[in-house]
Structure formats: C-alpha cells, structure tokens
Amino acid sequence: MSEIEQPALRSKGHSVTVDDVRELAGAATPHFSLHIRNRLRRLVEPLSADDPARRLAELEITRLELLAVEGERGNGSDLERVTG
C-alpha cells in the first residue's frame, strides 16, 4: 500500500462521496491505518465542514489513529467505542 492517490478520486470532475470514504477506510489494518488516514485527509480537504463525506472521513480518521496504536497492542476497547 502506498499513499499514492487513485487518479479518479482526485480528478476535477469527481465529487467525493460517502462511499468513496467507506471504500478507502473500510479494510484498514493497523499497519496501513496511518497511510489511509493521510489519504483520507487529502481526499476530503477541499470539502466543506458540513459535507457528509467529510464528516464520515473525520470519524474514520479518529478510528484509524486508534487502530494504529491500539490495534497493534491487541486492545480494542477504545476502538470499539469509536466504531460502535
């Protein structure tokens, strides 16, 4: 996994959707979670604060940051609280 973006997601004609965020963040593992977090940040950066895709990305970013730390330790209690 690299932090290189999928060109279609960053093209001028593409509107970022909630499904784009879910697809990118869904199968994250602790090892790659911070790479995915960075990709999500760049993806939703131009969106307004109230955009549904950005709001979901912000929740996913929190989850990914916890996954990076807690997932490696095997302690999922905080992670479960965020993902509900």
MOPAC internal coordinates of N, CA, C and O (Angstrom, degrees):
PM7 1SCF
backbone

  N    0.0000 0     0.00 0     0.00 0    0    0    0
  C    1.4565 1     0.00 0     0.00 0    1    0    0
  C    1.5160 1   107.33 1     0.00 0    2    1    0
  O    1.2310 1   121.27 1   -44.72 1    3    2    1
  N    1.2985 1   115.17 1   135.28 1    3    2    1
  C    1.4575 1   118.90 1   175.12 1    5    3    2
  C    1.5197 1   108.38 1  -122.65 1    6    5    3
  O    1.2310 1   121.07 1    -4.19 1    7    6    5
  N    1.2973 1   115.56 1   175.81 1    7    6    5
  C    1.4567 1   119.11 1   177.90 1    9    7    6
  C    1.5214 1   111.56 1   -94.04 1   10    9    7
  O    1.2310 1   120.25 1  -168.03 1   11   10    9
  N    1.3093 1   117.13 1    11.97 1   11   10    9
  C    1.4597 1   120.87 1   177.39 1   13   11   10
  C    1.5177 1   108.53 1   -71.51 1   14   13   11
  O    1.2310 1   120.86 1   -47.12 1   15   14   13
  N    1.3012 1   115.95 1   132.88 1   15   14   13
  C    1.4619 1   121.64 1  -177.34 1   17   15   14
  C    1.5159 1   111.96 1   -77.14 1   18   17   15
  O    1.2310 1   121.24 1   -23.29 1   19   18   17
  N    1.3141 1   115.23 1   156.71 1   19   18   17
  C    1.4513 1   120.27 1   169.23 1   21   19   18
  C    1.5200 1   105.82 1   -78.47 1   22   21   19
  O    1.2310 1   119.79 1   -56.93 1   23   22   21
  N    1.3264 1   118.01 1   123.07 1   23   22   21
  C    1.4676 1   120.25 1  -176.11 1   25   23   22
  C    1.5304 1   113.96 1   -55.03 1   26   25   23
  O    1.2310 1   120.09 1   144.21 1   27   26   25
  N    1.3078 1   117.42 1   -35.79 1   27   26   25
  C    1.4741 1   120.08 1  -177.85 1   29   27   26
  C    1.5277 1   111.53 1   -63.49 1   30   29   27
  O    1.2310 1   120.03 1   145.28 1   31   30   29
  N    1.3234 1   117.56 1   -34.72 1   31   30   29
  C    1.4708 1   120.47 1  -179.30 1   33   31   30
  C    1.5202 1   112.38 1   -70.79 1   34   33   31
  O    1.2310 1   120.20 1   153.60 1   35   34   33
  N    1.3169 1   117.21 1   -26.40 1   35   34   33
  C    1.4599 1   120.76 1  -176.33 1   37   35   34
  C    1.5245 1   112.97 1  -103.92 1   38   37   35
  O    1.2310 1   120.13 1  -176.58 1   39   38   37
  N    1.3236 1   117.36 1     3.42 1   39   38   37
  C    1.4609 1   119.32 1  -179.22 1   41   39   38
  C    1.5242 1   110.53 1   -69.56 1   42   41   39
  O    1.2310 1   120.88 1   -26.19 1   43   42   41
  N    1.3083 1   115.92 1   153.81 1   43   42   41
  C    1.4748 1   120.94 1  -176.08 1   45   43   42
  C    1.5182 1   112.96 1   -62.37 1   46   45   43
  O    1.2310 1   119.96 1   150.26 1   47   46   45
  N    1.3095 1   117.68 1   -29.74 1   47   46   45
  C    1.4584 1   120.54 1  -177.40 1   49   47   46
  C    1.5160 1   114.91 1   -85.74 1   50   49   47
  O    1.2310 1   120.02 1   175.72 1   51   50   49
  N    1.3237 1   117.57 1    -4.28 1   51   50   49
  C    1.4633 1   120.52 1  -176.36 1   53   51   50
  C    1.5242 1   111.10 1   -95.15 1   54   53   51
  O    1.2310 1   120.83 1   -49.70 1   55   54   53
  N    1.3249 1   116.01 1   130.30 1   55   54   53
  C    1.4645 1   121.70 1   173.16 1   57   55   54
  C    1.5172 1   107.54 1   -97.57 1   58   57   55
  O    1.2310 1   120.41 1   -56.26 1   59   58   57
  N    1.3118 1   116.82 1   123.74 1   59   58   57
  C    1.4636 1   121.36 1  -178.78 1   61   59   58
  C    1.5213 1   109.12 1   -66.87 1   62   61   59
  O    1.2310 1   120.99 1   -46.78 1   63   62   61
  N    1.3224 1   115.71 1   133.22 1   63   62   61
  C    1.4629 1   121.21 1  -178.32 1   65   63   62
  C    1.5183 1   110.85 1  -117.50 1   66   65   63
  O    1.2310 1   121.33 1   -11.97 1   67   66   65
  N    1.3217 1   115.06 1   168.03 1   67   66   65
  C    1.4615 1   121.80 1   174.39 1   69   67   66
  C    1.5277 1   109.24 1   -59.55 1   70   69   67
  O    1.2310 1   120.21 1   141.69 1   71   70   69
  N    1.3261 1   117.21 1   -38.31 1   71   70   69
  C    1.4665 1   120.12 1   179.20 1   73   71   70
  C    1.5254 1   111.86 1   -63.92 1   74   73   71
  O    1.2310 1   119.88 1   144.42 1   75   74   73
  N    1.3297 1   117.83 1   -35.58 1   75   74   73
  C    1.4650 1   120.73 1   175.73 1   77   75   74
  C    1.5300 1   110.62 1   -60.67 1   78   77   75
  O    1.2310 1   121.12 1   136.08 1   79   78   77
  N    1.3233 1   115.47 1   -43.92 1   79   78   77
  C    1.4679 1   120.80 1  -179.95 1   81   79   78
  C    1.5239 1   109.50 1   -64.74 1   82   81   79
  O    1.2310 1   120.21 1   133.93 1   83   82   81
  N    1.3202 1   117.20 1   -46.07 1   83   82   81
  C    1.4709 1   120.83 1  -179.87 1   85   83   82
  C    1.5189 1   111.46 1   -61.27 1   86   85   83
  O    1.2310 1   120.52 1   137.91 1   87   86   85
  N    1.3160 1   116.60 1   -42.09 1   87   86   85
  C    1.4623 1   120.71 1  -179.24 1   89   87   86
  C    1.5288 1   111.06 1   -63.69 1   90   89   87
  O    1.2310 1   120.79 1   138.69 1   91   90   89
  N    1.2942 1   116.09 1   -41.31 1   91   90   89
  C    1.4588 1   120.18 1  -177.99 1   93   91   90
  C    1.5278 1   112.15 1   -71.41 1   94   93   91
  O    1.2310 1   120.02 1   139.56 1   95   94   93
  N    1.3255 1   117.57 1   -40.44 1   95   94   93
  C    1.4649 1   121.31 1  -172.98 1   97   95   94
  C    1.5229 1   113.58 1   -93.72 1   98   97   95
  O    1.2310 1   119.88 1   162.55 1   99   98   97
  N    1.2948 1   117.83 1   -17.45 1   99   98   97
  C    1.4558 1   121.47 1  -169.16 1  101   99   98
  C    1.5094 1   116.74 1   -57.32 1  102  101   99
  O    1.2310 1   119.65 1   132.52 1  103  102  101
  N    1.3081 1   118.28 1   -47.48 1  103  102  101
  C    1.4660 1   121.30 1  -172.65 1  105  103  102
  C    1.5221 1   111.96 1  -101.42 1  106  105  103
  O    1.2310 1   120.07 1  -143.54 1  107  106  105
  N    1.2848 1   117.47 1    36.46 1  107  106  105
  C    1.4688 1   121.42 1  -177.14 1  109  107  106
  C    1.5197 1   111.47 1   -72.45 1  110  109  107
  O    1.2310 1   121.60 1   -38.47 1  111  110  109
  N    1.3088 1   114.53 1   141.53 1  111  110  109
  C    1.4677 1   121.67 1   172.42 1  113  111  110
  C    1.5278 1   107.32 1  -113.89 1  114  113  111
  O    1.2310 1   120.05 1   -18.80 1  115  114  113
  N    1.3159 1   117.50 1   161.20 1  115  114  113
  C    1.4670 1   118.34 1   179.93 1  117  115  114
  C    1.5261 1   113.22 1   -53.91 1  118  117  115
  O    1.2310 1   120.76 1   140.18 1  119  118  117
  N    1.3120 1   116.15 1   -39.82 1  119  118  117
  C    1.4642 1   120.56 1  -176.61 1  121  119  118
  C    1.5284 1   112.78 1   -61.43 1  122  121  119
  O    1.2310 1   120.21 1   142.01 1  123  122  121
  N    1.3313 1   117.20 1   -37.99 1  123  122  121
  C    1.4649 1   121.18 1  -175.65 1  125  123  122
  C    1.5278 1   113.58 1  -103.85 1  126  125  123
  O    1.2310 1   119.83 1  -179.26 1  127  126  125
  N    1.3179 1   117.92 1     0.74 1  127  126  125
  C    1.4649 1   120.20 1  -172.16 1  129  127  126
  C    1.5273 1   113.74 1   -60.61 1  130  129  127
  O    1.2310 1   119.17 1   143.69 1  131  130  129
  N    1.3149 1   119.19 1   -36.31 1  131  130  129
  C    1.4675 1   120.21 1  -179.22 1  133  131  130
  C    1.5310 1   111.51 1   -75.14 1  134  133  131
  O    1.2310 1   120.06 1   149.82 1  135  134  133
  N    1.3161 1   117.49 1   -30.18 1  135  134  133
  C    1.4660 1   120.27 1   173.61 1  137  135  134
  C    1.5339 1   109.63 1   -64.55 1  138  137  135
  O    1.2310 1   121.25 1   134.83 1  139  138  137
  N    1.3163 1   115.21 1   -45.17 1  139  138  137
  C    1.4665 1   119.98 1   179.97 1  141  139  138
  C    1.5204 1   110.17 1   -65.73 1  142  141  139
  O    1.2310 1   120.40 1   139.72 1  143  142  141
  N    1.3245 1   116.84 1   -40.28 1  143  142  141
  C    1.4700 1   120.27 1   176.46 1  145  143  142
  C    1.5254 1   110.90 1   -55.24 1  146  145  143
  O    1.2310 1   120.52 1   133.71 1  147  146  145
  N    1.3196 1   116.60 1   -46.29 1  147  146  145
  C    1.4629 1   120.77 1  -179.93 1  149  147  146
  C    1.5186 1   111.62 1   -63.27 1  150  149  147
  O    1.2310 1   120.38 1   140.30 1  151  150  149
  N    1.3147 1   116.87 1   -39.70 1  151  150  149
  C    1.4664 1   120.45 1   178.72 1  153  151  150
  C    1.5256 1   110.32 1   -65.32 1  154  153  151
  O    1.2310 1   120.40 1   139.09 1  155  154  153
  N    1.3349 1   116.84 1   -40.91 1  155  154  153
  C    1.4637 1   120.06 1   177.77 1  157  155  154
  C    1.5219 1   111.38 1   -62.40 1  158  157  155
  O    1.2310 1   120.50 1   135.76 1  159  158  157
  N    1.3159 1   116.64 1   -44.24 1  159  158  157
  C    1.4752 1   119.85 1   179.51 1  161  159  158
  C    1.5289 1   111.11 1   -56.96 1  162  161  159
  O    1.2310 1   120.95 1   133.03 1  163  162  161
  N    1.3337 1   115.79 1   -46.97 1  163  162  161
  C    1.4636 1   119.11 1  -179.97 1  165  163  162
  C    1.5231 1   111.52 1   -65.65 1  166  165  163
  O    1.2310 1   120.69 1   142.79 1  167  166  165
  N    1.3205 1   116.28 1   -37.21 1  167  166  165
  C    1.4592 1   120.49 1  -177.54 1  169  167  166
  C    1.5257 1   112.08 1   -63.97 1  170  169  167
  O    1.2310 1   120.06 1   137.16 1  171  170  169
  N    1.3251 1   117.49 1   -42.84 1  171  170  169
  C    1.4612 1   120.70 1  -173.69 1  173  171  170
  C    1.5242 1   113.51 1   -97.97 1  174  173  171
  O    1.2310 1   120.32 1   178.96 1  175  174  173
  N    1.3163 1   116.99 1    -1.04 1  175  174  173
  C    1.4655 1   120.97 1  -178.56 1  177  175  174
  C    1.5328 1   113.65 1   -50.59 1  178  177  175
  O    1.2310 1   119.13 1   136.43 1  179  178  177
  N    1.3333 1   119.26 1   -43.57 1  179  178  177
  C    1.4655 1   118.22 1  -178.13 1  181  179  178
  C    1.5349 1   114.84 1   -77.78 1  182  181  179
  O    1.2310 1   120.05 1   172.49 1  183  182  181
  N    1.3190 1   117.50 1    -7.51 1  183  182  181
  C    1.4668 1   120.16 1  -176.82 1  185  183  182
  C    1.5223 1   111.49 1   -79.34 1  186  185  183
  O    1.2310 1   121.19 1   -27.14 1  187  186  185
  N    1.3194 1   115.32 1   152.86 1  187  186  185
  C    1.4615 1   119.90 1   177.72 1  189  187  186
  C    1.5253 1   109.83 1   -70.74 1  190  189  187
  O    1.2310 1   120.81 1   -20.42 1  191  190  189
  N    1.3144 1   116.05 1   159.58 1  191  190  189
  C    1.4614 1   122.13 1  -176.62 1  193  191  190
  C    1.5300 1   112.69 1   -62.37 1  194  193  191
  O    1.2310 1   119.87 1   152.75 1  195  194  193
  N    1.3299 1   117.86 1   -27.25 1  195  194  193
  C    1.4603 1   120.31 1  -178.34 1  197  195  194
  C    1.5278 1   113.58 1   -95.78 1  198  197  195
  O    1.2310 1   119.86 1  -175.17 1  199  198  197
  N    1.3176 1   117.87 1     4.83 1  199  198  197
  C    1.4627 1   121.40 1   178.60 1  201  199  198
  C    1.5324 1   108.70 1   -67.86 1  202  201  199
  O    1.2310 1   119.81 1   -47.49 1  203  202  201
  N    1.3377 1   117.97 1   132.51 1  203  202  201
  C    1.4703 1   120.71 1  -178.67 1  205  203  202
  C    1.5325 1   113.21 1   -58.06 1  206  205  203
  O    1.2310 1   119.81 1   142.60 1  207  206  205
  N    1.3139 1   117.96 1   -37.40 1  207  206  205
  C    1.4627 1   120.75 1   179.17 1  209  207  206
  C    1.5283 1   110.59 1   -66.13 1  210  209  207
  O    1.2310 1   120.53 1   140.80 1  211  210  209
  N    1.3144 1   116.59 1   -39.20 1  211  210  209
  C    1.4656 1   119.09 1   178.93 1  213  211  210
  C    1.5202 1   111.32 1   -68.83 1  214  213  211
  O    1.2310 1   120.23 1   138.53 1  215  214  213
  N    1.3270 1   117.17 1   -41.47 1  215  214  213
  C    1.4613 1   120.41 1   179.13 1  217  215  214
  C    1.5296 1   110.91 1   -61.68 1  218  217  215
  O    1.2310 1   120.68 1   136.95 1  219  218  217
  N    1.3355 1   116.30 1   -43.05 1  219  218  217
  C    1.4554 1   119.36 1   177.51 1  221  219  218
  C    1.5279 1   110.48 1   -65.12 1  222  221  219
  O    1.2310 1   120.24 1   138.14 1  223  222  221
  N    1.3162 1   117.15 1   -41.86 1  223  222  221
  C    1.4644 1   120.73 1   179.26 1  225  223  222
  C    1.5229 1   111.01 1   -60.09 1  226  225  223
  O    1.2310 1   119.89 1   141.49 1  227  226  225
  N    1.3130 1   117.82 1   -38.51 1  227  226  225
  C    1.4611 1   120.52 1   179.20 1  229  227  226
  C    1.5298 1   111.21 1   -64.58 1  230  229  227
  O    1.2310 1   120.38 1   141.64 1  231  230  229
  N    1.3386 1   116.88 1   -38.36 1  231  230  229
  C    1.4659 1   120.23 1   175.20 1  233  231  230
  C    1.5254 1   110.69 1   -66.20 1  234  233  231
  O    1.2310 1   121.01 1   137.34 1  235  234  233
  N    1.3249 1   115.67 1   -42.66 1  235  234  233
  C    1.4619 1   120.34 1   179.32 1  237  235  234
  C    1.5310 1   111.36 1   -64.75 1  238  237  235
  O    1.2310 1   120.35 1   142.34 1  239  238  237
  N    1.3154 1   116.94 1   -37.66 1  239  238  237
  C    1.4698 1   120.91 1   178.19 1  241  239  238
  C    1.5265 1   109.95 1   -61.39 1  242  241  239
  O    1.2310 1   119.95 1   137.44 1  243  242  241
  N    1.3163 1   117.70 1   -42.56 1  243  242  241
  C    1.4615 1   121.71 1   176.35 1  245  243  242
  C    1.5246 1   110.24 1   -61.25 1  246  245  243
  O    1.2310 1   120.74 1   134.24 1  247  246  245
  N    1.3282 1   116.18 1   -45.76 1  247  246  245
  C    1.4664 1   120.81 1   179.35 1  249  247  246
  C    1.5268 1   110.89 1   -61.86 1  250  249  247
  O    1.2310 1   120.45 1   137.32 1  251  250  249
  N    1.3154 1   116.75 1   -42.68 1  251  250  249
  C    1.4625 1   120.60 1  -178.30 1  253  251  250
  C    1.5230 1   111.73 1   -66.10 1  254  253  251
  O    1.2310 1   120.62 1   142.24 1  255  254  253
  N    1.3204 1   116.41 1   -37.76 1  255  254  253
  C    1.4677 1   119.65 1   177.85 1  257  255  254
  C    1.5330 1   110.94 1   -65.34 1  258  257  255
  O    1.2310 1   120.30 1   139.22 1  259  258  257
  N    1.3191 1   117.03 1   -40.78 1  259  258  257
  C    1.4632 1   120.22 1   175.52 1  261  259  258
  C    1.5224 1   111.06 1   -66.46 1  262  261  259
  O    1.2310 1   120.50 1   139.02 1  263  262  261
  N    1.3063 1   116.64 1   -40.98 1  263  262  261
  C    1.4575 1   121.02 1   179.26 1  265  263  262
  C    1.5226 1   111.34 1   -60.51 1  266  265  263
  O    1.2310 1   120.41 1   141.73 1  267  266  265
  N    1.3174 1   116.82 1   -38.27 1  267  266  265
  C    1.4643 1   121.10 1  -179.80 1  269  267  266
  C    1.5198 1   111.57 1   -60.57 1  270  269  267
  O    1.2310 1   120.52 1   143.95 1  271  270  269
  N    1.3215 1   116.61 1   -36.05 1  271  270  269
  C    1.4632 1   120.81 1  -176.99 1  273  271  270
  C    1.5292 1   111.06 1   -95.63 1  274  273  271
  O    1.2310 1   120.54 1   122.83 1  275  274  273
  N    1.2993 1   116.57 1   -57.17 1  275  274  273
  C    1.4605 1   121.34 1  -174.98 1  277  275  274
  C    1.5152 1   112.49 1   -71.98 1  278  277  275
  O    1.2310 1   120.08 1   146.50 1  279  278  277
  N    1.3111 1   117.45 1   -33.50 1  279  278  277
  C    1.4658 1   120.29 1  -179.56 1  281  279  278
  C    1.5030 1   112.29 1   -65.08 1  282  281  279
  O    1.2310 1   120.34 1   145.91 1  283  282  281
  N    1.3046 1   116.95 1   -34.09 1  283  282  281
  C    1.4571 1   120.98 1   178.39 1  285  283  282
  C    1.5283 1   111.22 1   -72.74 1  286  285  283
  O    1.2310 1   120.40 1   150.98 1  287  286  285
  N    1.3069 1   116.85 1   -29.02 1  287  286  285
  C    1.4698 1   121.11 1   179.98 1  289  287  286
  C    1.5225 1   112.23 1   -85.04 1  290  289  287
  O    1.2310 1   120.97 1   164.06 1  291  290  289
  N    1.3296 1   115.75 1   -15.94 1  291  290  289
  C    1.4509 1   119.47 1  -177.57 1  293  291  290
  C    1.5062 1   114.04 1    83.54 1  294  293  291
  O    1.2310 1   119.90 1  -167.60 1  295  294  293
  N    1.3449 1   117.79 1    12.40 1  295  294  293
  C    1.4518 1   122.73 1   179.45 1  297  295  294
  C    1.5182 1   107.92 1  -103.51 1  298  297  295
  O    1.2310 1   119.92 1   -77.42 1  299  298  297
  N    1.3217 1   117.75 1   102.58 1  299  298  297
  C    1.4457 1   120.47 1  -176.41 1  301  299  298
  C    1.5185 1   114.72 1   -97.15 1  302  301  299
  O    1.2310 1   119.28 1  -171.50 1  303  302  301
  N    1.3328 1   118.97 1     8.50 1  303  302  301
  C    1.4619 1   120.38 1  -174.25 1  305  303  302
  C    1.5153 1   112.23 1   -61.98 1  306  305  303
  O    1.2310 1   119.63 1   132.73 1  307  306  305
  N    1.3315 1   118.31 1   -47.27 1  307  306  305
  C    1.4670 1   120.52 1   178.95 1  309  307  306
  C    1.5171 1   110.26 1   -68.28 1  310  309  307
  O    1.2310 1   119.91 1   141.83 1  311  310  309
  N    1.3034 1   117.77 1   -38.17 1  311  310  309
  C    1.4384 1   123.17 1   179.27 1  313  311  310
  C    1.5262 1   111.25 1   -61.57 1  314  313  311
  O    1.2310 1   120.56 1   137.37 1  315  314  313
  N    1.3208 1   116.53 1   -42.63 1  315  314  313
  C    1.4639 1   120.70 1   178.68 1  317  315  314
  C    1.5281 1   110.84 1   -64.68 1  318  317  315
  O    1.2310 1   120.15 1   145.88 1  319  318  317
  N    1.3171 1   117.33 1   -34.12 1  319  318  317
  C    1.4669 1   120.76 1   179.47 1  321  319  318
  C    1.5159 1   110.52 1   -64.73 1  322  321  319
  O    1.2310 1   119.25 1   140.86 1  323  322  321
  N    1.3309 1   119.03 1   -39.14 1  323  322  321
  C    1.4584 1   122.72 1  -179.05 1  325  323  322
  C    1.5161 1   111.08 1   -73.76 1  326  325  323
  O    1.2310 1   120.04 1   138.07 1  327  326  325
  N    1.3388 1   117.53 1   -41.93 1  327  326  325
  C    1.4548 1   120.24 1  -174.30 1  329  327  326
  C    1.5194 1   112.21 1   -84.98 1  330  329  327
  O    1.2310 1   120.37 1   163.80 1  331  330  329
  N    1.3305 1   116.89 1   -16.20 1  331  330  329
  C    1.4420 1   122.74 1   175.39 1  333  331  330
  C    1.4655 1   113.58 1    60.68 1  334  333  331
  O    1.2310 1   120.10 1   180.00 1  335  334  333

